[in-house]
Amino acid sequence: MRDVVEIGMGRTARRAYDLDDVEIVPSRRTRSSKIVSTAWQIDAYRFELPLVTHPTDAIVSPQTAVEIGKLGGLGVLNAEGLWARHSNVDEVLQALLVAAENMEDPAALTRELQRLHSEPVRPELIAAALKQVRDADVTVAARVSPQNAAELTPHLLSAGVEILVVQGTIVSAEHVSGEDNEPLNLKDFISDLDIPVIAGGVSDYRTAMHLMRTGAAGVLVGHGYSPGVTSTDRVLGIGVPMATAIIDAAAARRDYLDETGGRYVHVIADGAINCSGDLAKAIACGADAVMLGAPLAGYRDAPGRGLYWTAAAAHPSLPRSRIAMGPDVDVDLETLLYGPSFEPDGRINLFGALRRAMAKTGYSDLKEFQKVGLTVRA
């Protein structure tokens, strides 16, 4: 039975829960973390870590996409970001750092990011960036917005993209862009492609089911929400606590599996994951993988040099993401993901901690761990 509360005369609302509200319950069995697998597979592509990077220039450059791929995750380049618009990205990133140091004008950084993104996307630049990833023999993935998916995808396919991410604050099965433009029908769009498509974000059962019926291989759950960074709830008033959103999407996945007689769509948690405990709880709620953003922003040699933003930060008229400093961990990417950690707060050794959580509760792989017991804080 759904937990519904009355919020006024004639109006009820469903009670929902964030990752901070739930806890994982230990079972009667434990096992060694050495025999736990964190591998997952989407279509023909297998990854040793259930990690998809948030497609922001702050954490993913062509070089870091390669490094993430070699470490077992999936690095996603933003096909509408700085590498797609500027040939001198190092200088562009330096300009952002200078703007960040402007203490007299707190909005200077956002305005600079908007200015940099006002330049047109140049397909030859994103093709060159993707070529670096392809030449390193790791899986090539790129993100487009629903508004620009139809226009940019042919260029991405020519550049060798193997997994396409269609990501927006909220993504529906059909995106209407204007009176003079044909709507983007994701079902038709995906059916014309020979590569897997991950689409989102969604926050409820019905929308997740609609996206699954378009043929998407994976569905992003959430809006990339990170406390202190994304401001979608403040700007648009839109948001669903992540634990409930993931569990609802997982229910849609189960029902869609029954509806189709066996077609499995992956649920990827995008947002509200700030430490390794959040990561473990996202998988426990039913996610197959997580899309990490802010937790990766502080690693040594991150492209943003400590700054973190999402694509919504550069919106020309209604930015919905603050530009913030990532966690100051000052370790290389491998240590951030695999450890060892010298901090007791869950910011380092993110996936080593996931393995330990699975081992402590007696589960050997991610699909089993999705069945772990959960409690809700009082």
ZAFI-812488 format. One record per residue (C-alpha): residue number from 1; y, x, z. Coordinates in Angstrom, 1 decimal. Example, Ala and Ser with C-alpha at 12.3 -4.5 7.8 and 13.67 -1.06 7.14 Angstrom:
@num: 1; north: -4.5; east: 12.3; up: 7.8
@num: 2; north: -1.1; east: 13.7; up: 7.1
END
This chain:
@num: 1; north: 0.0; east: 0.0; up: 0.0
@num: 2; north: 3.4; east: 1.3; up: -0.9
@num: 3; north: 5.8; east: 2.1; up: 1.9
@num: 4; north: 8.7; east: -0.2; up: 1.1
@num: 5; north: 11.8; east: -0.6; up: 3.4
@num: 6; north: 14.6; east: -3.1; up: 3.3
@num: 7; north: 17.9; east: -1.4; up: 2.8
@num: 8; north: 20.0; east: -4.6; up: 2.8
@num: 9; north: 19.8; east: -8.3; up: 2.2
@num: 10; north: 17.6; east: -8.9; up: -0.8
@num: 11; north: 17.2; east: -5.2; up: -1.7
@num: 12; north: 14.2; east: -3.0; up: -0.9
@num: 13; north: 13.5; east: 0.6; up: -1.7
@num: 14; north: 10.3; east: 2.6; up: -1.7
@num: 15; north: 10.1; east: 5.4; up: 0.9
@num: 16; north: 9.5; east: 8.8; up: -0.8
@num: 17; north: 8.7; east: 12.2; up: 0.5
@num: 18; north: 9.8; east: 15.7; up: -0.3
@num: 19; north: 7.7; east: 18.9; up: -0.1
@num: 20; north: 9.2; east: 19.6; up: 3.3
@num: 21; north: 7.9; east: 16.3; up: 4.6
@num: 22; north: 4.2; east: 17.0; up: 3.9
@num: 23; north: 1.8; east: 19.6; up: 5.3
@num: 24; north: -1.6; east: 20.8; up: 4.1
@num: 25; north: -4.6; east: 20.0; up: 6.4
@num: 26; north: -7.2; east: 22.7; up: 7.0
@num: 27; north: -10.8; east: 21.7; up: 6.3
@num: 28; north: -14.0; east: 22.7; up: 8.1
@num: 29; north: -14.7; east: 25.5; up: 5.6
@num: 30; north: -12.8; east: 28.7; up: 4.9
@num: 31; north: -13.5; east: 31.4; up: 2.3
@num: 32; north: -12.3; east: 34.9; up: 1.3
@num: 33; north: -9.2; east: 34.9; up: -0.7
@num: 34; north: -10.9; east: 37.5; up: -2.9
@num: 35; north: -13.1; east: 34.8; up: -4.4
@num: 36; north: -10.3; east: 32.2; up: -5.1
@num: 37; north: -9.1; east: 31.6; up: -8.6
@num: 38; north: -5.5; east: 30.6; up: -9.4
@num: 39; north: -6.2; east: 30.5; up: -13.2
@num: 40; north: -5.3; east: 27.5; up: -15.3
@num: 41; north: -5.5; east: 26.7; up: -19.0
@num: 42; north: -3.3; east: 24.5; up: -21.2
@num: 43; north: -4.8; east: 23.8; up: -24.7
@num: 44; north: -6.2; east: 27.2; up: -25.8
@num: 45; north: -4.0; east: 29.3; up: -23.6
@num: 46; north: -5.3; east: 30.6; up: -20.3
@num: 47; north: -3.1; east: 32.0; up: -17.5
@num: 48; north: -4.2; east: 33.8; up: -14.4
@num: 49; north: -1.2; east: 32.3; up: -12.4
@num: 50; north: -0.1; east: 28.7; up: -12.4
@num: 51; north: 3.4; east: 29.9; up: -13.2
@num: 52; north: 5.8; east: 28.7; up: -15.9
@num: 53; north: 9.3; east: 30.1; up: -15.6
@num: 54; north: 12.3; east: 27.9; up: -15.6
@num: 55; north: 13.9; east: 28.5; up: -19.0
@num: 56; north: 17.1; east: 30.1; up: -17.9
@num: 57; north: 18.7; east: 33.3; up: -19.0
@num: 58; north: 19.2; east: 34.2; up: -15.4
@num: 59; north: 15.5; east: 35.1; up: -15.0
@num: 60; north: 14.0; east: 35.3; up: -18.5
@num: 61; north: 14.9; east: 37.8; up: -21.1
@num: 62; north: 12.6; east: 38.8; up: -23.9
@num: 63; north: 11.6; east: 41.8; up: -21.8
@num: 64; north: 10.9; east: 39.8; up: -18.7
@num: 65; north: 9.0; east: 37.2; up: -20.7
@num: 66; north: 6.7; east: 40.0; up: -21.8
@num: 67; north: 6.3; east: 41.3; up: -18.2
@num: 68; north: 5.6; east: 37.8; up: -16.8
@num: 69; north: 3.0; east: 37.3; up: -19.6
@num: 70; north: 1.3; east: 40.5; up: -18.7
@num: 71; north: 1.3; east: 39.6; up: -15.0
@num: 72; north: -0.6; east: 36.3; up: -15.8
@num: 73; north: 2.2; east: 33.7; up: -16.1
@num: 74; north: 4.1; east: 32.0; up: -18.9
@num: 75; north: 7.7; east: 33.2; up: -19.5
@num: 76; north: 9.8; east: 30.5; up: -21.3
@num: 77; north: 12.9; east: 31.6; up: -23.3
@num: 78; north: 15.8; east: 29.2; up: -23.6
@num: 79; north: 16.2; east: 28.7; up: -27.4
@num: 80; north: 19.7; east: 27.3; up: -26.7
@num: 81; north: 20.7; east: 30.0; up: -24.2
@num: 82; north: 22.6; east: 33.3; up: -24.4
@num: 83; north: 19.9; east: 35.2; up: -26.4
@num: 84; north: 20.2; east: 32.4; up: -29.0
@num: 85; north: 24.0; east: 32.6; up: -29.3
@num: 86; north: 25.1; east: 36.2; up: -28.7
@num: 87; north: 23.9; east: 39.6; up: -30.1
@num: 88; north: 25.5; east: 41.5; up: -27.1
@num: 89; north: 23.8; east: 39.7; up: -24.2
@num: 90; north: 24.2; east: 42.7; up: -21.8
@num: 91; north: 27.9; east: 42.5; up: -22.2
@num: 92; north: 27.8; east: 38.7; up: -21.9
@num: 93; north: 25.9; east: 39.0; up: -18.6
@num: 94; north: 28.4; east: 41.5; up: -17.3
@num: 95; north: 31.2; east: 39.1; up: -18.1
@num: 96; north: 29.5; east: 36.5; up: -15.9
@num: 97; north: 29.3; east: 39.0; up: -13.0
@num: 98; north: 33.0; east: 39.7; up: -13.4
@num: 99; north: 33.7; east: 36.0; up: -13.2
@num: 100; north: 31.5; east: 35.7; up: -10.2
@num: 101; north: 33.7; east: 38.2; up: -8.4
@num: 102; north: 36.8; east: 36.1; up: -8.9
@num: 103; north: 37.3; east: 34.9; up: -5.4
@num: 104; north: 40.6; east: 33.2; up: -6.3
@num: 105; north: 39.0; east: 30.8; up: -8.7
@num: 106; north: 35.6; east: 29.3; up: -7.6
@num: 107; north: 35.3; east: 27.5; up: -11.0
@num: 108; north: 35.8; east: 30.7; up: -13.1
@num: 109; north: 32.0; east: 31.4; up: -13.3
@num: 110; north: 31.2; east: 27.9; up: -14.6
@num: 111; north: 34.0; east: 27.9; up: -17.1
@num: 112; north: 32.8; east: 31.3; up: -18.4
@num: 113; north: 29.3; east: 30.0; up: -18.8
@num: 114; north: 30.6; east: 27.0; up: -20.6
@num: 115; north: 32.7; east: 29.2; up: -22.9
@num: 116; north: 29.7; east: 31.5; up: -23.7
@num: 117; north: 27.5; east: 28.4; up: -24.5
@num: 118; north: 30.2; east: 27.0; up: -26.8
@num: 119; north: 29.2; east: 29.5; up: -29.4
@num: 120; north: 26.7; east: 28.0; up: -32.0
@num: 121; north: 23.0; east: 28.7; up: -31.8
@num: 122; north: 22.0; east: 31.3; up: -34.3
@num: 123; north: 18.4; east: 30.9; up: -35.4
@num: 124; north: 18.1; east: 34.6; up: -36.4
@num: 125; north: 19.0; east: 35.7; up: -32.9
@num: 126; north: 16.4; east: 33.6; up: -31.1
@num: 127; north: 13.9; east: 34.6; up: -33.7
@num: 128; north: 14.5; east: 38.3; up: -33.0
@num: 129; north: 14.2; east: 37.6; up: -29.2
@num: 130; north: 10.9; east: 35.8; up: -29.7
@num: 131; north: 9.6; east: 38.5; up: -32.0
@num: 132; north: 9.8; east: 41.0; up: -29.0
@num: 133; north: 7.5; east: 38.7; up: -27.0
@num: 134; north: 5.1; east: 38.1; up: -29.9
@num: 135; north: 4.9; east: 41.8; up: -30.7
@num: 136; north: 3.8; east: 42.4; up: -27.1
@num: 137; north: 0.8; east: 40.2; up: -27.6
@num: 138; north: 1.6; east: 37.7; up: -24.8
@num: 139; north: 2.0; east: 33.9; up: -25.3
@num: 140; north: 5.3; east: 33.0; up: -26.9
@num: 141; north: 7.1; east: 29.9; up: -25.4
@num: 142; north: 10.5; east: 28.5; up: -25.9
@num: 143; north: 12.6; east: 25.6; up: -24.5
@num: 144; north: 14.7; east: 23.2; up: -26.5
@num: 145; north: 16.7; east: 20.1; up: -25.3
@num: 146; north: 15.7; east: 16.7; up: -26.6
@num: 147; north: 19.1; east: 16.5; up: -28.4
@num: 148; north: 18.3; east: 19.6; up: -30.5
@num: 149; north: 14.5; east: 19.6; up: -30.7
@num: 150; north: 14.3; east: 18.3; up: -34.2
@num: 151; north: 16.8; east: 20.7; up: -35.6
@num: 152; north: 15.6; east: 23.9; up: -33.8
@num: 153; north: 11.9; east: 23.5; up: -33.7
@num: 154; north: 11.2; east: 24.5; up: -37.4
@num: 155; north: 13.0; east: 27.8; up: -36.7
@num: 156; north: 11.0; east: 28.4; up: -33.6
@num: 157; north: 7.7; east: 27.7; up: -35.4
@num: 158; north: 8.7; east: 30.2; up: -38.0
@num: 159; north: 9.4; east: 32.7; up: -35.3
@num: 160; north: 5.9; east: 32.3; up: -33.9
@num: 161; north: 6.4; east: 30.0; up: -30.9
@num: 162; north: 2.9; east: 29.0; up: -29.5
@num: 163; north: 4.0; east: 26.6; up: -26.7
@num: 164; north: 7.1; east: 24.4; up: -27.0
@num: 165; north: 8.9; east: 23.1; up: -24.0
@num: 166; north: 11.2; east: 20.0; up: -24.5
@num: 167; north: 13.2; east: 19.9; up: -21.4
@num: 168; north: 16.2; east: 17.9; up: -20.2
@num: 169; north: 17.4; east: 16.6; up: -16.9
@num: 170; north: 15.5; east: 13.4; up: -17.7
@num: 171; north: 13.3; east: 13.1; up: -20.8
@num: 172; north: 11.9; east: 9.8; up: -22.2
@num: 173; north: 9.5; east: 9.0; up: -24.9
@num: 174; north: 12.4; east: 8.2; up: -27.2
@num: 175; north: 15.8; east: 9.9; up: -27.1
@num: 176; north: 18.7; east: 8.0; up: -28.8
@num: 177; north: 21.4; east: 10.6; up: -29.6
@num: 178; north: 24.1; east: 8.4; up: -31.4
@num: 179; north: 24.8; east: 5.6; up: -33.8
@num: 180; north: 24.6; east: 7.9; up: -36.9
@num: 181; north: 21.5; east: 9.8; up: -35.8
@num: 182; north: 17.8; east: 8.9; up: -35.8
@num: 183; north: 16.4; east: 8.8; up: -32.3
@num: 184; north: 14.0; east: 11.5; up: -31.3
@num: 185; north: 10.6; east: 9.8; up: -31.0
@num: 186; north: 8.5; east: 12.3; up: -29.1
@num: 187; north: 5.2; east: 10.7; up: -30.2
@num: 188; north: 6.1; east: 11.2; up: -33.9
@num: 189; north: 7.7; east: 14.6; up: -33.2
@num: 190; north: 4.6; east: 15.9; up: -31.3
@num: 191; north: 2.1; east: 14.5; up: -33.8
@num: 192; north: 3.7; east: 16.6; up: -36.5
@num: 193; north: 3.2; east: 19.9; up: -34.6
@num: 194; north: 0.1; east: 22.1; up: -34.3
@num: 195; north: 1.2; east: 23.6; up: -31.0
@num: 196; north: 1.0; east: 22.2; up: -27.5
@num: 197; north: 4.2; east: 20.6; up: -26.2
@num: 198; north: 5.3; east: 20.4; up: -22.6
@num: 199; north: 7.9; east: 17.7; up: -22.0
@num: 200; north: 10.0; east: 16.6; up: -19.0
@num: 201; north: 11.4; east: 16.1; up: -16.6
@num: 202; north: 10.1; east: 12.8; up: -15.1
@num: 203; north: 10.0; east: 11.5; up: -11.6
@num: 204; north: 8.0; east: 8.4; up: -11.6
@num: 205; north: 4.6; east: 7.1; up: -12.7
@num: 206; north: 5.8; east: 4.9; up: -15.6
@num: 207; north: 7.8; east: 7.6; up: -17.3
@num: 208; north: 5.1; east: 10.2; up: -16.8
@num: 209; north: 2.6; east: 7.8; up: -18.4
@num: 210; north: 4.9; east: 7.2; up: -21.4
@num: 211; north: 5.3; east: 10.9; up: -22.0
@num: 212; north: 1.5; east: 11.4; up: -21.7
@num: 213; north: 1.1; east: 8.8; up: -24.4
@num: 214; north: 3.3; east: 10.8; up: -26.8
@num: 215; north: 0.7; east: 13.5; up: -27.0
@num: 216; north: 2.3; east: 16.0; up: -24.7
@num: 217; north: 0.0; east: 18.6; up: -23.4
@num: 218; north: 2.0; east: 18.9; up: -20.2
@num: 219; north: 4.6; east: 16.9; up: -18.3
@num: 220; north: 7.4; east: 18.5; up: -16.2
@num: 221; north: 7.9; east: 16.6; up: -12.9
@num: 222; north: 11.3; east: 16.8; up: -11.3
@num: 223; north: 14.8; east: 17.8; up: -12.6
@num: 224; north: 14.6; east: 21.5; up: -11.8
@num: 225; north: 16.0; east: 20.5; up: -8.4
@num: 226; north: 16.7; east: 23.4; up: -6.0
@num: 227; north: 18.8; east: 22.7; up: -2.9
@num: 228; north: 22.2; east: 24.4; up: -3.2
@num: 229; north: 21.8; east: 24.9; up: -7.0
@num: 230; north: 21.1; east: 21.7; up: -8.9
@num: 231; north: 23.6; east: 18.9; up: -8.3
@num: 232; north: 22.1; east: 16.1; up: -10.4
@num: 233; north: 21.9; east: 13.9; up: -7.3
@num: 234; north: 25.6; east: 14.4; up: -6.5
@num: 235; north: 26.8; east: 14.1; up: -10.1
@num: 236; north: 24.5; east: 11.4; up: -11.4
@num: 237; north: 23.0; east: 10.0; up: -8.2
@num: 238; north: 19.5; east: 10.5; up: -9.7
@num: 239; north: 16.7; east: 12.1; up: -7.8
@num: 240; north: 13.2; east: 11.5; up: -6.4
@num: 241; north: 11.7; east: 13.6; up: -3.6
@num: 242; north: 9.2; east: 16.0; up: -5.2
@num: 243; north: 6.0; east: 15.3; up: -3.2
@num: 244; north: 6.1; east: 11.7; up: -4.2
@num: 245; north: 7.1; east: 12.5; up: -7.8
@num: 246; north: 4.2; east: 14.9; up: -8.2
@num: 247; north: 1.7; east: 12.5; up: -6.7
@num: 248; north: 2.9; east: 9.7; up: -8.9
@num: 249; north: 2.6; east: 11.8; up: -12.0
@num: 250; north: -0.9; east: 12.9; up: -10.9
@num: 251; north: -1.8; east: 9.3; up: -10.6
@num: 252; north: -0.6; east: 8.7; up: -14.2
@num: 253; north: -2.6; east: 11.7; up: -15.3
@num: 254; north: -5.8; east: 10.2; up: -13.8
@num: 255; north: -5.1; east: 6.8; up: -15.3
@num: 256; north: -4.3; east: 8.3; up: -18.7
@num: 257; north: -7.5; east: 10.3; up: -18.5
@num: 258; north: -9.5; east: 7.0; up: -18.0
@num: 259; north: -7.4; east: 5.3; up: -20.7
@num: 260; north: -8.2; east: 7.9; up: -23.3
@num: 261; north: -11.7; east: 8.7; up: -22.3
@num: 262; north: -11.1; east: 12.3; up: -21.4
@num: 263; north: -7.7; east: 13.6; up: -22.5
@num: 264; north: -6.2; east: 15.6; up: -19.7
@num: 265; north: -2.4; east: 16.2; up: -19.5
@num: 266; north: -1.2; east: 18.9; up: -17.2
@num: 267; north: 1.4; east: 18.1; up: -14.5
@num: 268; north: 3.9; east: 20.9; up: -13.9
@num: 269; north: 6.1; east: 20.7; up: -10.8
@num: 270; north: 9.7; east: 21.7; up: -11.7
@num: 271; north: 12.0; east: 22.1; up: -8.7
@num: 272; north: 12.3; east: 22.0; up: -4.9
@num: 273; north: 10.1; east: 25.0; up: -4.7
@num: 274; north: 11.8; east: 27.7; up: -2.6
@num: 275; north: 9.0; east: 29.6; up: -1.0
@num: 276; north: 5.3; east: 30.1; up: -1.2
@num: 277; north: 4.6; east: 27.2; up: 1.2
@num: 278; north: 6.4; east: 24.8; up: -1.2
@num: 279; north: 4.4; east: 26.2; up: -4.1
@num: 280; north: 1.1; east: 25.6; up: -2.3
@num: 281; north: 2.1; east: 22.1; up: -1.3
@num: 282; north: 3.1; east: 21.3; up: -4.9
@num: 283; north: -0.4; east: 22.2; up: -6.1
@num: 284; north: -1.9; east: 20.3; up: -3.2
@num: 285; north: 0.0; east: 17.2; up: -4.2
@num: 286; north: -1.6; east: 17.4; up: -7.7
@num: 287; north: 0.4; east: 19.8; up: -9.8
@num: 288; north: -1.6; east: 22.0; up: -12.2
@num: 289; north: 1.2; east: 24.6; up: -12.3
@num: 290; north: 4.7; east: 25.2; up: -11.1
@num: 291; north: 7.9; east: 25.9; up: -13.0
@num: 292; north: 9.8; east: 28.5; up: -10.9
@num: 293; north: 13.5; east: 29.2; up: -11.1
@num: 294; north: 15.6; east: 30.2; up: -8.1
@num: 295; north: 12.7; east: 32.0; up: -6.3
@num: 296; north: 12.6; east: 34.5; up: -9.1
@num: 297; north: 16.3; east: 35.1; up: -9.4
@num: 298; north: 16.5; east: 37.8; up: -6.8
@num: 299; north: 13.9; east: 40.2; up: -8.2
@num: 300; north: 14.9; east: 43.7; up: -9.2
@num: 301; north: 16.1; east: 43.9; up: -12.8
@num: 302; north: 16.4; east: 40.1; up: -13.2
@num: 303; north: 18.6; east: 39.5; up: -16.3
@num: 304; north: 21.1; east: 37.5; up: -14.2
@num: 305; north: 21.4; east: 40.4; up: -11.7
@num: 306; north: 21.0; east: 38.1; up: -8.8
@num: 307; north: 22.9; east: 35.1; up: -10.2
@num: 308; north: 21.0; east: 31.9; up: -10.9
@num: 309; north: 21.8; east: 28.8; up: -13.0
@num: 310; north: 20.0; east: 26.2; up: -15.1
@num: 311; north: 20.9; east: 25.0; up: -18.6
@num: 312; north: 22.8; east: 22.1; up: -17.0
@num: 313; north: 25.3; east: 24.5; up: -15.6
@num: 314; north: 26.8; east: 25.1; up: -19.0
@num: 315; north: 27.2; east: 21.4; up: -20.0
@num: 316; north: 30.6; east: 21.2; up: -21.7
@num: 317; north: 31.8; east: 18.1; up: -19.9
@num: 318; north: 29.6; east: 17.4; up: -16.9
@num: 319; north: 27.9; east: 20.5; up: -15.5
@num: 320; north: 25.1; east: 19.6; up: -13.1
@num: 321; north: 24.0; east: 22.9; up: -11.7
@num: 322; north: 25.9; east: 25.3; up: -9.5
@num: 323; north: 25.7; east: 29.0; up: -10.2
@num: 324; north: 24.3; east: 30.6; up: -7.1
@num: 325; north: 22.9; east: 33.8; up: -5.9
@num: 326; north: 19.1; east: 34.0; up: -5.9
@num: 327; north: 17.2; east: 35.1; up: -2.8
@num: 328; north: 17.9; east: 38.8; up: -2.1
@num: 329; north: 14.4; east: 40.1; up: -2.1
@num: 330; north: 15.0; east: 43.4; up: -4.0
@num: 331; north: 11.4; east: 44.0; up: -5.2
@num: 332; north: 9.9; east: 44.3; up: -8.6
@num: 333; north: 8.5; east: 41.2; up: -10.3
@num: 334; north: 4.8; east: 42.2; up: -9.7
@num: 335; north: 5.5; east: 42.5; up: -5.9
@num: 336; north: 7.3; east: 39.2; up: -5.9
@num: 337; north: 4.3; east: 37.5; up: -7.4
@num: 338; north: 1.4; east: 39.4; up: -6.0
@num: 339; north: 2.7; east: 41.3; up: -2.9
@num: 340; north: 2.4; east: 43.0; up: -0.6
@num: 341; north: 5.2; east: 41.3; up: 1.4
@num: 342; north: 7.3; east: 42.8; up: 4.1
@num: 343; north: 9.1; east: 39.5; up: 4.8
@num: 344; north: 7.5; east: 36.7; up: 6.9
@num: 345; north: 9.5; east: 33.9; up: 5.2
@num: 346; north: 7.4; east: 33.1; up: 2.1
@num: 347; north: 9.8; east: 34.6; up: -0.4
@num: 348; north: 7.6; east: 37.5; up: -1.5
@num: 349; north: 3.9; east: 37.5; up: -2.6
@num: 350; north: 4.2; east: 33.9; up: -3.8
@num: 351; north: 0.8; east: 33.6; up: -5.4
@num: 352; north: -1.0; east: 35.8; up: -2.9
@num: 353; north: 0.1; east: 33.2; up: -0.4
@num: 354; north: -1.2; east: 30.4; up: -2.6
@num: 355; north: -4.6; east: 32.2; up: -2.8
@num: 356; north: -4.6; east: 32.5; up: 1.0
@num: 357; north: -3.7; east: 28.8; up: 1.5
@num: 358; north: -6.6; east: 27.9; up: -0.8
@num: 359; north: -9.0; east: 30.2; up: 1.0
@num: 360; north: -7.9; east: 29.0; up: 4.5
@num: 361; north: -8.7; east: 25.4; up: 3.4
@num: 362; north: -12.0; east: 26.3; up: 1.7
@num: 363; north: -11.1; east: 25.6; up: -1.9
@num: 364; north: -12.1; east: 28.0; up: -4.7
@num: 365; north: -9.9; east: 26.9; up: -7.6
@num: 366; north: -6.7; east: 24.8; up: -8.3
@num: 367; north: -8.5; east: 21.6; up: -9.3
@num: 368; north: -10.4; east: 21.6; up: -6.1
@num: 369; north: -7.3; east: 22.4; up: -4.1
@num: 370; north: -5.6; east: 19.2; up: -5.4
@num: 371; north: -8.0; east: 17.3; up: -3.2
@num: 372; north: -7.0; east: 18.9; up: 0.0
@num: 373; north: -5.8; east: 16.6; up: 2.8
@num: 374; north: -2.1; east: 16.1; up: 3.5
@num: 375; north: -0.2; east: 14.8; up: 6.4
@num: 376; north: 3.4; east: 13.5; up: 6.6
@num: 377; north: 5.9; east: 14.7; up: 9.2
@num: 378; north: 6.9; east: 12.0; up: 11.7
END
